[in-house]
Amino acid sequence: MRDDEKGSIRVEDSNRRIIILTVNRPLKIGLRLLAGFSVVVVATVVVCLDTVDTRPYFKESYYSETTARFRASATTNRLAHGELSAGFGSTRLTPVLNATEDSPSEGKFRSMPLAGYGNRKGKPATGVHDDVFVKALALKVGNRLGVMVGADALIIPPEVTEMAVKRLSIESGLSREQIYLGATHTHASLGGWGEGKVAEAFSGEFQPGARVWFSECIVMAVQNALSDLKPALFGHGHFSAPEFIRNRLVGELGSVDPEFSFGVVRQDGGKTAVLGVFGAHATILSAGNMEFSGDYPGYWQRAMEKATGGVALFLAGGVGSHSPVSGGKSFEGAEKMGEALAQKLVAILPETRLTNQVTLGLIGLDITLPPFNVRLSDSARLRPWLAERLLHSDRRTFLQVFRINDSIWISSPCDFSGELALGIKDSLAVHGMKASVTSFNGDYVGYVIPSRYYHLGGYEPQLMSFYGPNVPDYFEEMMRRLAQVVIGN
């Protein structure tokens, strides 16, 4: 068979007779275009796709880089023992909407989207149901100073963190490891801070001023706390609240961390700050809500502040595999759950032992991440260079540990799994330490869930596990090693 220049095809039949078939010229062109398209598709697959990287993390260069930094940091870390001083700060994060013109430094905007749900399509918020805040708790023992920050926000984006840390370094002399960041993970707070298609899908159209305002609120809250330092007492504890939390990933086939952890600080003169950590997603309010709100953590904070007359901070715990069980929908459900958790805590606060003699330790570590493993199927991923263009990561993130007496507070840059948190808590309990693991510490690297779930389909394992199957084990190892430094073993 062959084709000639006039659009005919010569074919020999079984008796070797020549049959000439005339091919319509447009059809011939179409066949050639289809063949060319097939070549392009194959080339695109070769250039853009790769297999998922399952190589052991502890044999890779990114692990070697991180462990070298860990050794350098661990040798210079020191614990402080002595009398505690503490200060509290609070700044309203809620922006002023419908302003005549944007004034980011004042928090005034013509419009602002809410961050959290992609199916809002970036629509602007319609109003404010309840205010959202950034709050800070400063702790000082001897020459060691650390500040814990809780924001009523979906996450604390890395660009916001960079801006805030730079100012706090210049104006207040704080290093990154001294600033423990966390967010409540409410899906009804400040958006506009994300740049690029992926970030804007969850936070709305990018508005540079949103970053300015967010970082300004962090700086103000921290500086207010630092200026409020007074002699203080510290205590901590926990209670179980299994009725308010479920495993959102595999249901009853998985585990749940039902523990609500808390710390309490009381200044001389009686002013009190309460820090709460719980692992249920702040998603009682649905995408249909278009008003600013703190969701159930906001109700918890307001109830605690009413009960104590002080300041309450909430940090999302291991929310990577846990959803709330509120017993109601929308604001009614958020109120019911938040106030019920507050009532449980108020009942046991008088039993919490407080002391002014505190051991304070803090350590932070820059983590080199593996290449992206953004998957299109169970075994196929985008090549890392292409994923980097979509997600804008520099392959560095941050882990951090604060020690306050026999309580250990571990921050992570992700939706960290409550199932993983259970294992970390158990490992530190052997050393007499009570651990809490929090999410959203000033960066975001996706979901970090147990490796055994990696091959499941769905949102968390396939779409949001950005860095592959080895990150959970990698993070767990580094968290435990950092904790051992501040334990002193």
N, C-alpha and C positions, 0 to 999 in steps of 0.2 A: 504494500500500500504506500502511495506517496501522493502529495498534493502538488498541483502546478500553480503557476502565477495567476491563472484566470479563475481561481476559486473552485477547481474541480478536484476530485479525488479518484485516482485510478486504483481499482481493486481487482485482484485475480480471484475467480471463483474456484471451486474444487476441481474443475476440468481445465484449469489454467486459461480460461477465457478472460479477456480484459473487459471489465465493466467500468464505465466512467460515471461517477456520481457528481452531480453539480451541487456545490454547497453554497447556500446563501451567504453573501459576503458579510453582512452584519453578524450572522451566526459564527462565522469563522473568526471574526474579530473578537466576539464575545468569548469564544473558547480560548483564544490566546490571552485575553485579559484575565480569565479565570485561572489559567495556568500561572500567569504572572502574580496574581493575587495569592495563589497557594504558596508560591516561593516566598513572597513577602511575609505571609503568616508563619511559615516555618522559620524564616530568619528572625522574625520578632520573638518567637518562642525561644530560640537559641540565645538571643541577645538579652531578653528581659526576664527569663525564668530560670530557676535553678532548683535543686533538691534541698529539702529542709536539712539544716545542719544539726546533726545529733552527736557530734564528737564530744568526748568528755571535757567539761569546762576546765578542769584542773590541769589539763595538758596544753591549754591554749595561751597565747601571748597576753590576752586581756587579763587573764587571771594572774599571770606573773607580774604585770604592771601594778595591779591592785595590791597584791601581797607585799610588793616592795614598799609601796606607800604605807601600808599598814604597819610594817616593822618600824619604819621611821617614826610614825605617829605614836606607836605604843611605847617606845623607849623614852619619849619626852612627856608622857601623860602623868599627871600628879593628882592625887586626891586631896581635898581640903577637909579638915575636921574642926568643928568649933561651933560658935553661936551663929544662928541664922538671922539674916536680914532679908526682908521681902518687900516688894512693892507691886502695886496693881495699876493697870492702865486699860482704858476702853475708848474706842473711837467708832462713831457710826459710819458704816460702810455704805448704807443706803444712799444712792445718788438722788439729787434733786432732778425730777423729770420735767419735761416741757419747758425748759429754760429757753429764753430768746436766742441765746448762743451758748456754745460749749465753753465751760471754764473748768478744765479738769482738776486744777489744783484746789478748787472749791467744791468739787463733786457735782457740778451743775452741767446737765446735758440736755440737748433737745430731745433725744430719745436714747434708750439703752435696751438691748436684748437681755433676756435671761439665759444663763448657761445651764446646760444639763441634758436637754432632750433634742435630738436631731429633727424630730418631726414637728417642732415649732417653726421650722424653716426660717429662723432668724428674725421672727416678728418682734417688734419692740414691746417691752413691758407696758401694761395698761395702768399700773398704779402700784401702791404699796399696801400690802395686808398687814405686815408687821416688819419692823426694822431689822436690818442685819448689821452686824458689828465685827470689828477686829478687837480682840482683847489680849492682854499680855500679863504674865506673871514673872516678875524678876526675882531671882534667888541669888543670894551672896553669902559665902562662907569664907572668911579669910580673904585671900586674893583671888578666889575662884568665883566667877560670876556667869550665870546663865539665865536666859529668858525663854519662857515657853509662850508661844503665840498660837491662838486659836482664831480662825476666820470663818465667819458664816458664809461659806463659798463652796462652789463645786470642787475646786482644787486651788492651789496657789501656783500659778504658772511660772515657769523658769525665768521668763523675762521680768516678771514682777519681782521675783526673788532677787535677781541680780541687781535691779534698781534699788530695792530696799536695803540689801546688804551693803551695797556700795555707800549709800548715805550713812548707814549706821556705823560703818567702819570709820568714815571721815568724822562724823559728828559726835559719835559716842564711844569710839574705840573698840567696837565689838568685832570679833571674827565670825566667820560662818559657823564654826562649830559651837559657838556660844548662843546661837539663835535656833531654837527648836520650833519648827513650823508645823502646823497642822490645820486641817479644814474640817468643817462639819459634813461636807459633801451634799449640802442642800442643793437641789436642782432648781432653785428659784431665787438665785442671787445674781450678782454682777456678771454680765457677759461682755462681749466686745473685745476681750483681751487676746483672742487667738488669731494667728495669722496663717493663711494657707487653707486649702479646701477641707482638710480633715479637722483642723482645730475650729474653723468657722462653722462646720456642720454641727458642732456641739455648743459653741459659744456665741453664735451669731456673727454678723458682719464685723470685720475688724475695725476697731476704733482705738487709735493709739492713746487717746486720752484716758481710756479705761485703765490702762496699765499705770499711767501717772497717778490716777486717783487711788487705785488699789495699793500701790507701793507707798503713797503718802499716808494712807490709813495705818499700814503696818508700822511705819516709822513713828507716827504720832503715838500709837498705842505703846510701843516699846519705850519711847522716851518718857512718856507719862509714868510708866512703871518704874523706870530707873530713878526718876525724880521723887518717887514715893517710898524709897527704901527706908524701912524701920525694923527694929528688933521684932522677931516673929517666931511662931511655933509651927511645926509641921507634923502631919500625920497622914496615913493613907489606909485604904481598905478596899473591900469589894463585896458585892452581893450577886446572887444568881437571879437572872430574869429570863428563863427559857420561854416564857409565854409570849415574849415580844420579838422573837427572832427565829428564823428558819433558814435552812440551807437552800439557796436559790439555784444552785448548780445541779445537784443530783438528788435533792429532797432527802428522804429518810435513808437513802443509801450512803449518805455522807455524815460527817460530824458537824456539830454546832458548838461555837464558843458562846455560852450564855452569860458570861461574866461581865458585869458592869464594874469597872475599876475607877477609883477616885483618889484624889489627893486633896487635902484641906490645909490651908495656910491661914493663920490668925495673927494679925499684927498686935503689938502692944496697943492697947486702947480698944481692941475688940473687933476691928474691921476684918472681914473674912473673905477669902477667895476659895472657890471650890473648882477643881478640875475633874471633868468626867470623861470617860472613854467607853464607848460601846460599839459593837461590830455590825449593827443593822444599818443597811443603806438608808439614807434620808430620802426616800422616794415614796412617801405616803401621798404627797401632792403629785398629781399626774402632769403630763404635758399640756393638758387643757388649762392648767392654772397659768395665768399671765401676770400675776402680781408678785412682787418681792415678798419673800418669807423665809424664815429659818427652818421651816418644816418642824418635825418633832424635836430636834436639838434646840431650836429656838424656844419652844414651849418649856423644855426642861430648864434652860438657862433662866428664863424669866421666873419660873416657879422657885428655883433655888435662890435667886437674888431676892425675891420677896420673903422667903423663909429666913435668910441669913442677914439681909440688909447689906450684902456685899456684892462681890463680882463672881460670876460663874462662866467658865470656859468649857467648851465641849470639843473634843477631838474624835474624828471617826477612827474606829479601831480596825479590825480585820474585816473590812466590808467586802472584800473581793469575792466572797462566796455566800454572803448573808443578806437576806431581805428582812424588812420589818413585818411584824404581825401586830397591827395596830388596833384591831377590833372596830375599825371604822374607816370611812373614806374622807378624802380631802382634809380640810382644816379641822373638822370634828375628830377624825382619826389621829391627826398629828397632835392635837391638844390632849386627847385621851392618853396616848402613849407617853408623850413628854411629861405630863404632870404625874402619871402613875410612876414613872421611873424616879421622878423627883421625890414623891412621897416615900418610896422605899428608902431613898438615901437620907432624907430628913429624919426618918425613924431611927437610923443607926448612927447618925453623926455624933450624938452625945456620948456614944460608947467608944469613939475613935480616940486613941491615945495620941496626945500631942507632946512634942518636945522641942526645946530650943537648941539642943545639941544635935548637929546634923553633919553627916558625911556627904560631901558633894563632889561628884565626878562628872566629867563630860568629855566626849570624844566624837569626832566626826571623821569621815573617810570618803574621799573621792573614789568612785567606783568606775572602772572602765567596763563598758558593756560589750557583749558579743555583737557581731554583725546582726543586722535586722533579719528576722525570719517572719516576714509578713506573708502569710500563706494564701494561696488561691484554692488549694485542696489539701488533703492530709499530708501529702508528700512533696508538693510543689510550692515554691515561694517565689516572690519577686526577688530579683537580684538585689543585694543590699544597696548598691548605688542608686537604684531606682526608688527603693523604699525611702531612702534618706531624703530624696527630693520631695517626696510626698509628706513625710512626717517631720522633717527639719530637726534632726537630732545630731548632737555632736559626739554621741557615744560616751558621754560622761554623765554620771549622776552622783547621788550622795546618800550615804547612810549615816545614822547618828544615834548615840546613846547618852542619856542622862541617868546618873544615879543620884537618888536622894534617900539616904539611909539604906534600908533594905528593899527599896522599890527601884525597879529598872524600867526606864521609859525608852522605847526603841522606835525611831521614826523611819518610814519608808517612802519612796517616791512613786507610789502606785496605788492601785486598788489591791491591797495585800490580803491574801486569803485568811479568813478566820481559822480554817483548818490548819494552815501552816503555823499560825500564831499559837495554837494549842501545843504543838510540839516544842516551840521555843520556850513557852511558859514552863512546861514540864522540865525541860533541861536546866533551866535556871532555878527552879524550885529545889533541885538537888543541892544547890549551894545556899539555900536559905533565902533566896531572893524572890520577890513577887514582881513579875514582869507584865508590862502592857506594851502592845505593838500598835502603832498608829500609822495611818496612811496620809498621803498627799503632803509631803514635807518640803514643798517648794520646787518640785519637778514632777513630771508625769511620764512614766514609761509603760503604761498600759496595765493589764491585769497580771498579777503573779499568783498563780494557783498551783495546787499540787501537780507534779509531773504526771501522775497516773491519770489525770483528766485531760491531758494535752491532746489526745487523739479523738476526743469527743467533738461533735459538731456544735455549732452555735456561737453565740456572741462572745462569751468569755474565753473559751479555749481557742477558737479558730480565728476570730476577727481581732480580738484585743490582746492576745498573747504575743506582743510585738517582737520579742527577742528570743523566742524559741524555748525548747523543753528543759533546758538546763538552768535557766535563771532562778527558779525557786530554790534549787539546791545551792546555787552560788550565793544568793542573798542570805539564805539561812546560815551558811557557814560563816559569812562575814559578820552577820549580826551577832552570832554566838561568840566569835572571836573579839569583837568590840566590847561585848558585855563582860567578857572575862577580864579585860583590861581595867574597867572601872570597878569590878568586884575586887580586884587586887590579887587574884589567884594566878 
